[in-house]
Amino acid sequence: MLTLLPAATSADEKQLSVYAPVATYALPIHERSGHEYVGLLELLEPLGRVSSEASAGRWRIRFDAIDAEFVPGKTRARVQGREADLTAPFLVENGRGFVSVASLGTLLPRFLGSAVNFHESARRLFIGDVAVRPNFRLETDPQPHLVLNFAVPVNPTISTEPGRLRMVFKHDPVVAPENANTGFDNRVITQATFSESNGVAELEIRTSIPLIASFSNNARTITLSAAPAAAGSNSNSQPAQGGAPPAAGNPVTQPSPSPSSPAPAAAPQNVNRLLVVVDPAHGGEERGAALTDKLAEKDVTLGFGRLLRHELEVRGFAVLLLRDGDNALTSDQRAGTANVTHAIVYISLHAVSQGNGAAVYTALMPVAAQSNGTFRAWNSVQASALPASRTIESAIASELAKKQFQVREAAASLRPLNNVTMPAVAVELAPGPGGLLDLASASYQQKAAAAIADGINSVRDRLVAQP
Amino acid sequence: MIPRSLFITMAIMLVLVISLGFYFRRMQQRAYEVEPAATAALPVTPPASGPTENVTLYVADDAAAELRPQSAKIPLPGGRQQRAEELLRALLRIYQQPGAAHPLAAASDIRSIYLVDPGVAVIDLNAAFADQHRSGIMVEQLTVNSLVETLAANVPGVQRVSILVEGKPRETLAGHADLTEFFDVQTVGQLVGGQ
């Protein structure tokens, strides 16, 4: 029996999945006084320009051109001058504002101006017309096989066990088919059941034989058919973007290479676009620098990373955000995940309270360990990509300078830069003219993120031409 | 017969002497109580002895984000290892002065430096050096570069430098600068020279 690959979010950790045309992401749910809450700033950040401030006992937020005002402990808020009722009192913790999850269905349309479909019990939020409804077709010639069609490419985690095959959609806006429970008049493939909970959707296929899943039509079609008789194991799991090819006898096939461990927080869905790996540094117990008494580096890098993902996606890049929650990753895990993606660039994001502006770094290579034949030393794999890394460093620094950031370029012994095979840079965001408050400002972060995305975009052709 | 006025004066003086005795004893006890706490956070470093020599220290400047060579005349003992230790302690004293351009905690110290042939230097920092170091890519890298470059410039033959904390390997100085690998003196030198 094969072991299950680790998931980015533990099974008992509550999360809210958000699917929007510009971004797909998951946010942690916080429970207070019997209510489920989510950070409003974190929720809106990937969707547009957002900033917040707390003063005179009120918490104000500006999203694009929409202003809203909340009062801690109260259930009444004002959005664009109009009152809005919350299902539970508004909370402020460490300067961050939290709204009850049950309020989102009515509150969010006021900010977004577009339709919001909230599957509250499943904690899945669909913004705009993004939902994807699968279509089943059972064919019996020459062998029974089930064809699932989706309107957009999908990327489920697939696992099998005796009598069933499960497809878990963590990052895809898949919703229930016309019949959530579909029976088939077939002895081999008998039933397909859709369910959704805790931010993920699941399709379970009942079967009397081991099945193999194959992808086609640019990951829009999944065909489930009988596994080869030689299949030796009867239970396994692979993320659809899983890096290593399936082992011999493994009845699950996957369309593209991807990381083996740990599972990334989000995965690019369009394999034709150039991929950028964005790595918000620190996370979990590793808080990074204490930027203020209440503001940790790990929180700034996460918000900054989400904004950078958005800016890159707007410019046509696919983005793999290595951390999309408050989870810890080791340097080796970050490098290992990035190295199997064949991305054109890896960006590590940091924040610091000293200095001002931003600094862009490439790897300061240590004394290289011994390479052995075709195996290159782990501590110096970046060496061959260093010239390209410096090209990107200069491009990003140039764009930051254009946006009035005081910027420095340097080399630093900062892991995992030296462990990454692709061009790799780190960006350290320091306070701007507004001082330390800038670091928590979404508009300041967004300005830096736009500059970084512009910098990468400006050397896109040269990166593609890299061997 | 002792005059009454003289008797009273002597009595007053006696009372004063006894009171002052108690007071001084009390003050002395207080000084003993306070002194250990005041010195506990400071490094215990024997004063260097030996003839003074001219050395070049590479001193970090946070505002400029660079190292600047600074000449200094410091007493250096005879042994190669002790010379290296005194050299870096002289560097630390600059960082521990009020208003330093790259401040380090007052309790920061070099526990020891091991010079291992061929060309390897191992710097062993005390826990306070790392634990109380400011966190950030630039500030940590400046510290590392300053130690490596100062050592390399004044101790001939050093090609690679490793940094330990309390005698043990440590992943990072304060969350960023990687301490798990050997620093290549030539690479760091190019970095410093290229600033």
Interface residues (C-beta under 8 A of the other chain):
Chain A: H282 E286 G288 A289 A290 E297 H350 V352 S353 Q354 G355 A359 Y361 L364 M365 P366 V367 N379 R408 A410 A411 A412 S413 L414 R415 N418 A426 E428
Chain B: D62 A63 A65 R134 S135 G136 I137 M138 V139 Q141 V144 R160 T172 A174 G175 H176 A177 D178 T180 E181 F182 F183 D184 T187 V188 L191
